[in-house]
C-alpha cells in the first residue's frame, strides 16, 4: 500500500511539474530531462528509504537502488549538463554562431530602403508614452480599471496606419476566476498622434472578450493553451498581441528550434491563436498572413547579430580586429516595401562613439542588409538632441531612422520628467551636429532643414539631385519667430506650395517683399510647406 501511495504521489508530482513548467520534449531542450531526473531522485528516496548511522551520524540508504537507476541518472546528467556543454560552447562552435544570422547582404544607401515620409506619418509615440496614455483611458473608467491591467504594447500597422496595441489582462486570480469568459477588449494608441487613443470593446458589432492571455490561469494561459494543443515538441517564444485589419485580436507565437546543440534559437514557423475562441492555425514563415508584422523575436536577432560581429575571425580574436557589435538594441521600422524591419547601428568594439554602419533585418524572413556608412550612434543622437534644449532638462526617446528628403535622419521626441512629449528633434545620422528642434514636427523639420542647408549639403552631396530650382515672383511674405530664430513664409506665382526659409539661409529674406523676383532651390518632398535650400533676390541686384 505504501508503494502504491508513493507511485501515485510521484505521478501527481510529475504531472504538476509538467503542467507548470511546460518542458519542450525535443532534442536541444533540457527541461523535460531535468523533470525526469528530479522524479528519479524523489522515486529513489521513496523506494529505498534513508537512515542515520548512530556511529558516524551519516545519512545512508536502507537498501541500495538497482544499478539501472544509476545508469539512467548518469544518462540524464550527461544529457542535461555534459552534452549541452560539448555541443553548444561558443569556443568550439564560433563559426556556427557567426553564420546563424544567414547571408548578410551589402546595401548601397540606407535611403534606398527606408521610404520618404510625410511628417504626419512620423512616429511620435513610443512604448512608454503609449502605456501612459493607455493607463489614462483605463483610469477614466473606474469600473473597468479595477478589474484589468494593460498588457505589453506591440507596434503594428493596421490598414496602413501605425498603432501601439495592448490587450486588457486580468489583474489577479480572483478577477480571472469571476470573469473566465475574458477581459473586455484592448487598447489602441496611434504611434503618430498622441490624441488618438481607443479602448476597443466591440469589433463588427460583437463584444471583444480576450479569454486566452498571458498571466491567466490553468487552460486560459496562452502558453499552456498552445503547448497542450499539439506544440509540446517545439519551442514557443515571443507571444505578441496583434490585431488583423478588421480589428480581431490574435496572439502571434513564434515556433523555434535549436540549431547549435542546445543553443542557437532559430524561428521555424508561426502559430496564430484567436485570443477569443482559442482556435490555433499553424503557418510556415513564408505562408504567414501579411498582416502579421513580426515573426523573428527581437532577442533572437539581437543575439545573432552580436555573434555575427563578434566571431568574424573566430573565437580567439584577442586583438578585436574587425569585431562589430550593435549599438543600443533594435528598433522596429518600416521600409519602402511596407515591410517591417529590425534596425540597429553597428559600432567597432572599443570605439563606441560612432557607428560604422547600419543593419536592417526583415522581421518576417530574417533577410539581413548591412549598410557600410559611418554615422552617429543612437546614444550620440540622443545626447545631441538633449544638448540642444539642455536648459529644459528634457530626455530624448529612442531615435527612429527616417528618410527626410533623401537625408538619413533620426527622429525622436523630447519628454519631461513625467514622460510627456514637450518637443521634437531631428538629427542627421551622418553628422549628429546637424540638429533641429521644435514644438511641433513642422517646426522641427523647418529648423532641421535650415541647419542642414547651412552646412552646404556637405554631409549628403548626393541629395542635390532631388533639388528643384525655380525662378518666380513673390506674391505674399510674412515672418515668424520660433525658438529664437526668424523664419519667413512666402508664396510665389504659379506654384501651389507655401515656402519657408530662415534668415540664416539668406540675409536677403528679411528685406524681400511682394513683387520681388527671386530664385529659390528646394527638395522635392511630400510636404505642403517646403523648406528652401537657397534663396536669392534677383530684384535687389537691379537696384
BAVO-350937 format. One line per field, with one value per residue (C-alpha): x, y, z; residue number from 1. Coordinates in pm, whole numbers, plus 50000, padded with zeros to 5 digits. Last residue first. Example, Ala and Ser with C-alpha at 12.3 -4.5 7.8 and 13.67 -1.06 7.14 Angstrom:
2
x = [51367/51230];
y = [49894/49550];
z = [50714/50780];
i = [2/1];
***
This chain:
543
x = [51878/51891/52065/51787/51533/51716/51653/51840/51722/51883/51769/51404/51182/50852/50513/50265/50509/50578/50922/51105/51398/51434/51603/51498/51544/51357/51172/51033/50663/50582/50884/51235/51429/51431/51499/51813/52032/51987/51975/52038/51740/51531/51331/50971/50775/50399/50306/50083/50334/50219/50326/50520/50413/50617/50694/50997/51154/51335/51511/51483/51283/51036/50998/50760/50792/50541/50553/50292/50305/50678/50778/50935/51251/51259/51543/51445/51652/51645/51985/52134/52075/52401/52600/52495/52702/52833/52490/52626/52601/52352/52112/52123/52067/51764/51638/51646/51470/51196/51155/51131/50876/50658/50701/50574/50745/51074/51423/51673/52017/52309/52586/52498/52657/52572/52259/52126/51939/51572/51409/51060/50928/50720/50616/50500/50704/50653/51019/50978/50999/51188/51065/51286/51365/51698/51765/51904/51875/51700/51443/51389/51436/51365/51551/51378/51571/51482/51324/51515/51510/51420/51622/51488/51826/51973/51749/52002/52206/51916/51918/52295/52282/52004/52196/52511/52312/52156/52500/52604/52730/52951/52823/52851/52483/52425/52115/51961/51676/51524/51205/50943/51110/51329/51663/51802/52159/52357/52720/53045/52862/53025/53131/53162/53517/53631/53443/53354/52998/52686/52359/52024/51701/51459/51245/50878/50755/50577/50807/50966/51065/50908/51096/51111/51406/51686/51932/52166/52479/52511/52856/53140/53480/53710/54021/53935/54305/54212/54049/54041/53671/53670/53762/53412/53318/53190/53007/52796/52757/52618/52382/52260/52199/51998/51807/51693/51620/51393/51184/51158/50791/50683/50419/50139/49901/50068/49939/50215/50287/50661/50726/50536/50194/49999/49643/49504/49148/49139/48796/48878/49253/49247/49588/49823/50113/50422/50715/51082/51247/51606/51748/52120/52170/52136/52348/52368/52043/51788/51425/51164/50792/50698/50362/50129/49832/49519/49260/49006/49039/48941/49299/49419/49507/49833/49941/50291/50393/50761/50853/50743/50995/50869/50778/50488/50300/49995/49725/49878/50152/49920/49685/49974/50136/49806/49708/49334/49384/49504/49538/49595/49934/49948/49613/49338/48991/49021/48649/48553/48182/48033/47918/48200/48453/48347/48543/48818/48950/49095/49367/49426/49548/49908/49908/50171/50201/49823/49725/49495/49371/49216/48888/48669/48862/48769/48497/48665/48541/48500/48801/49014/48943/49004/49340/49467/49467/49316/49464/49349/49535/49788/49814/50056/49942/50081/49831/49849/49523/49664/50043/50199/50363/50322/50218/50258/49946/49734/49552/49203/48928/48973/49022/48691/48471/48697/48655/48869/49159/49159/49200/49489/49660/49660/49812/50094/50147/50165/50413/50644/50605/50698/50460/50599/50621/50636/50326/50222/50576/50531/50771/51043/51078/51366/51544/51704/51771/52002/52235/52433/52333/52565/52387/52428/52369/52241/52209/52339/52671/52870/52719/52821/53171/53208/53119/53406/53467/53100/53009/52694/52775/53016/52845/52494/52603/52773/52497/52141/52213/52507/52301/52014/52246/52404/52063/51954/52271/52243/51882/51983/52217/51922/51887/52066/51865/51831/52025/52262/52273/52586/52597/52906/52807/52430/52403/52109/51851/51701/51437/51486/51165/51069/51421/51477/51150/51246/51578/51405/51142/51414/51596/51273/51200/51555/51518/51196/51357/51678/51584/51817/51646/51270/51004/50977/50902/50569/50692/50360/50185/50499/50587/50227/50216/50538/50400/50083/50279/50517/50232/50054/50376/50437/50078/50118/50448/50287/50000];
y = [59831/59552/59311/59350/59227/58896/58804/58478/58197/57857/57532/57634/57445/57341/57368/57123/56839/56526/56622/56779/56949/57322/57588/57950/58232/58550/58833/59080/59172/59129/59199/59084/59265/58983/58716/58878/58762/58411/58069/58215/58446/58131/57981/57882/57810/57757/57526/57590/57738/57980/58297/58272/58232/58321/58218/58374/58222/58411/58200/58237/57917/58030/58382/58434/58639/58710/58707/58715/58736/58672/58635/58322/58147/57788/57540/57186/56964/56584/56552/56759/56461/56304/56568/56424/56567/56858/56995/57348/57308/57597/57361/57116/57385/57519/57168/57081/57401/57358/56990/57072/57346/57104/56833/57076/57249/57244/57103/57067/56913/56876/56815/56443/56411/56114/56024/56379/56465/56560/56666/56708/56898/56859/56493/56374/56121/56297/56401/56590/56440/56522/56315/56150/56150/56020/56120/55960/56255/56174/56444/56305/55927/55811/55643/55622/55754/55611/55897/56210/56345/56707/56910/57245/57423/57133/57203/57148/56924/56680/56645/56589/56337/56144/56139/56017/55741/55629/55605/55875/55799/55594/55406/55035/54947/54587/54403/54100/53877/53744/53637/53802/54085/54167/54273/54621/54694/55016/55106/55209/55376/55640/55692/55322/55253/54956/54703/54871/55001/54869/55062/54894/54836/54542/54563/54590/54565/54850/54796/55135/55028/55026/55046/54833/54929/54702/54749/55036/54997/54650/54494/54468/54297/54379/54304/54262/54196/53889/53711/53352/53281/53308/53594/53742/53590/53904/54069/53768/53677/54025/53999/53656/53769/54074/53872/53610/53877/54068/53764/53696/53667/54027/54224/53972/54143/53956/53616/53360/53136/53207/53160/52832/52855/52693/52792/52774/52837/52984/53138/53487/53541/53357/53191/53238/52995/53073/52887/52793/53070/52976/52962/52889/52680/52316/52184/52469/52492/52486/52503/52777/52842/53209/53291/53561/53604/53731/54009/54091/54454/54424/54479/54199/54258/54173/54056/53913/53595/53598/53232/52870/52587/52274/51927/52021/52204/51983/52164/52140/52389/52646/52653/52647/52948/53138/53081/53015/52643/52694/53061/53385/53557/53587/53571/53348/53481/53825/53904/54151/54220/54185/54464/54408/54451/54575/54664/54877/55142/55400/55663/55916/56224/56101/56110/55919/55597/55584/55414/55112/54948/54602/54430/54335/54066/53702/53440/53348/53659/53574/53341/53586/53874/53641/53533/53886/54192/54007/54140/54407/54359/54607/54775/55051/55175/55271/55330/55129/54942/54842/54855/54726/54828/54583/54703/54470/54403/54669/54592/54469/54467/54799/54980/54855/55003/55310/55407/55721/55534/55293/55587/55720/55382/55359/55707/55615/55280/55455/55704/55422/55240/55543/55799/56038/55803/56004/55982/56348/56445/56285/56000/55906/55526/55350/55104/55328/55580/55319/55358/55083/54769/54476/54147/53946/53579/53385/53512/53174/53223/53361/53107/52818/52960/53002/52639/52514/52824/52909/52605/52440/52075/51998/52199/52097/51729/51744/51908/51794/51496/51374/51408/51217/50937/50918/50900/50623/50423/50474/50355/50052/49953/49887/50124/50025/49949/50149/50425/50617/50958/50996/51024/50801/50570/50614/50591/50794/50620/50671/50493/50275/50340/50691/50835/50662/50800/51152/51118/50975/51248/51512/51343/51315/51685/51776/51569/51753/52093/52017/52133/52062/51740/51752/51737/52107/52149/52309/52422/52425/52128/51912/51983/51913/51593/51474/51549/51359/51063/51061/51080/50790/50587/50658/50567/50238/50172/50234/50000];
z = [44239/43983/44217/44471/44214/44182/44546/44600/44829/44878/45042/45072/45314/45158/45329/45171/45245/45043/44913/44620/44787/44736/44525/44502/44252/44329/44156/44405/44375/44745/44964/45044/45317/45575/45305/45164/45454/45319/45481/45828/45781/45778/45494/45428/45111/45066/44782/44481/44234/43961/44139/44462/44824/45133/45489/45656/45966/46241/46504/46885/46933/46668/46527/46233/45910/45636/45254/44973/44592/44550/44181/44036/43923/44048/44102/44203/44428/44424/44255/44536/44768/44653/44843/45180/45466/45263/45175/45232/45608/45600/45423/45714/45975/45784/45707/46078/46186/45925/46013/46382/46327/46129/46393/46654/46947/46761/46742/46456/46478/46236/46491/46476/46133/45908/46104/46075/46394/46418/46745/46888/47188/47505/47496/47838/48038/48371/48386/48058/47711/47392/47099/46841/46470/46340/45981/45667/45423/45094/45167/45518/45507/45859/46144/46486/46787/47132/47327/47424/47779/47858/48109/47990/47993/47795/47497/47214/47441/47460/47080/47069/47355/47182/46854/47029/47201/46873/46719/46476/46130/45907/45607/45545/45506/45611/45484/45655/45537/45860/45673/45893/46086/45784/45932/45861/45966/45998/45955/46119/46408/46622/46985/47061/46951/47164/46953/46626/46601/46435/46425/46464/46275/46296/45986/45893/45535/45355/45053/45115/45465/45811/46140/46459/46679/46798/47083/47152/46938/46791/46796/46550/46552/46260/46469/46836/46909/47116/46825/46950/46889/46512/46282/46239/46575/46749/46458/46362/46731/46803/46507/46619/46976/46868/46611/46863/47127/46886/46802/46424/46327/46311/46126/46082/45837/45550/45657/45733/45431/45404/45776/45780/45934/46217/46299/46651/46769/47121/47073/47200/47159/46824/46811/46517/46549/46346/46195/46214/46418/46513/46865/46863/47174/47285/47001/46754/46560/46841/46729/46714/46687/46711/46867/46733/46967/46800/46831/46555/46444/46078/45961/46190/46553/46724/47071/47062/47246/47155/47206/47169/47133/46959/47084/47314/47038/46979/47173/47519/47432/47272/47571/47820/47654/47626/47990/47983/48046/48404/48496/48307/48310/47933/47763/47630/47709/47549/47511/47237/47209/46862/46629/46379/46661/47004/47317/47165/47404/47168/47191/46910/47095/47087/46707/46506/46705/46745/47069/47059/47380/47408/47480/47776/47958/47913/47961/48290/48469/48839/48847/48646/48884/49178/49033/48970/48742/48445/48120/47874/47549/47406/47064/46957/46620/46277/45998/45672/45748/46087/46101/46420/46746/47032/47379/47674/47882/48046/48369/48447/48709/48890/48560/48425/48698/48721/48352/48301/48460/48168/47927/48134/48163/47784/47754/47991/47816/47478/47629/47737/47404/47194/47046/46784/46487/46166/45946/45984/45880/45537/45469/45225/45242/45413/45185/44923/45200/45355/45062/44888/45079/45149/45209/45529/45449/45749/46106/46224/46044/46338/46580/46356/46316/46693/46766/46987/47199/47166/47377/47240/47164/47450/47724/47617/47622/47961/48165/48097/47870/48077/48393/48233/48122/48468/48634/48397/48469/48844/48834/48628/48910/49141/49439/49763/50075/50395/50217/50444/50615/50829/51210/51205/51494/51514/51134/51006/50787/50443/50235/49927/49737/49843/49817/49484/49347/49453/49267/48958/48965/48967/48679/48477/48537/48432/48114/48020/48071/47880/47530/47235/47137/47186/47453/47535/47906/48006/48352/48540/48381/48370/48732/48837/48630/48795/49142/49062/48925/49221/49469/49298/49296/49665/49751/49568/49747/50087/50000];
i = [543/542/541/540/539/538/537/536/535/534/533/532/531/530/529/528/527/526/525/524/523/522/521/520/519/518/517/516/515/514/513/512/511/510/509/508/507/506/505/504/503/502/501/500/499/498/497/496/495/494/493/492/491/490/489/488/487/486/485/484/483/482/481/480/479/478/477/476/475/474/473/472/471/470/469/468/467/466/465/464/463/462/461/460/459/458/457/456/455/454/453/452/451/450/449/448/447/446/445/444/443/442/441/440/439/438/437/436/435/434/433/432/431/430/429/428/427/426/425/424/423/422/421/420/419/418/417/416/415/414/413/412/411/410/409/408/407/406/405/404/403/402/401/400/399/398/397/396/395/394/393/392/391/390/389/388/387/386/385/384/383/382/381/380/379/378/377/376/375/374/373/372/371/370/369/368/367/366/365/364/363/362/361/360/359/358/357/356/355/354/353/352/351/350/349/348/347/346/345/344/343/342/341/340/339/338/337/336/335/334/333/332/331/330/329/328/327/326/325/324/323/322/321/320/319/318/317/316/315/314/313/312/311/310/309/308/307/306/305/304/303/302/301/300/299/298/297/296/295/294/293/292/291/290/289/288/287/286/285/284/283/282/281/280/279/278/277/276/275/274/273/272/271/270/269/268/267/266/265/264/263/262/261/260/259/258/257/256/255/254/253/252/251/250/249/248/247/246/245/244/243/242/241/240/239/238/237/236/235/234/233/232/231/230/229/228/227/226/225/224/223/222/221/220/219/218/217/216/215/214/213/212/211/210/209/208/207/206/205/204/203/202/201/200/199/198/197/196/195/194/193/192/191/190/189/188/187/186/185/184/183/182/181/180/179/178/177/176/175/174/173/172/171/170/169/168/167/166/165/164/163/162/161/160/159/158/157/156/155/154/153/152/151/150/149/148/147/146/145/144/143/142/141/140/139/138/137/136/135/134/133/132/131/130/129/128/127/126/125/124/123/122/121/120/119/118/117/116/115/114/113/112/111/110/109/108/107/106/105/104/103/102/101/100/99/98/97/96/95/94/93/92/91/90/89/88/87/86/85/84/83/82/81/80/79/78/77/76/75/74/73/72/71/70/69/68/67/66/65/64/63/62/61/60/59/58/57/56/55/54/53/52/51/50/49/48/47/46/45/44/43/42/41/40/39/38/37/36/35/34/33/32/31/30/29/28/27/26/25/24/23/22/21/20/19/18/17/16/15/14/13/12/11/10/9/8/7/6/5/4/3/2/1];
***
